[in-house]
Amino acid sequence: MASRILIQPGQIWQPSSSAVPSRRIVDLVKGIVSYTCDLAAPPGEASQMVSQQLFRRWIRENDVSLVGNTGEKVSPSAELAKKIVSLRKAHGMTQEDLAEKLGLSRSAVAALETGRSSSTRKHVPTLAEIFGVPVDFFLTGMVEAETSMTVTADEADLLGLYRTLSPELKLKLQRLAETLTRQA
């Protein structure tokens, strides 16, 4: 089963190989991850941008682990609030949209998303249903799910070629593909 990884600003991801640089996530906007490989860079300064899909692929292919977070440790309710915000944004929903689905006011959703609500936990099952994730996601940030994908013959050929590349060339190819996609 594949694990779904929650990507958040401030996280530091370190590959098992010292030949591959670590990455610190600077920001996450509309499915694009801004990150830097210069861990000494000032917070907020990004040098690279890739899609969440490519970032997650880099994590899987380079045996990467989460080693830190540049932010202060936060309370469990604040962590839960971050997950709610991330899921809402990933689903292209506004606070008003989520409020309607939960049967709450927009200000109540804002309270859930800032960790100010003491009733957050009672909404977790409904939130899990709305976002299509197991309840465990809100506790661990990981989701075990089987995935299947149908690929065309061209896509299978490209995937086969991609898998023969070194990690460095894979990153270069990912950047090129993202550049070409933005230009299209």
Secondary structure by P-SEA (a helix, b strand, c coil): cbbbbbbbccbbbbcccccbbbbbbccccccbbbbbcccccccccccccccaaaaaaaaaaacccccccccccccaaaaaaaaaaaaaaaacccaaaaaaaacccaaaaaaaaaccccccccaaaaaaaaaccccccccccbbbbbbbbbbcaaaaaaaaaaaaccaaaaaaaaaaaaaaaaac
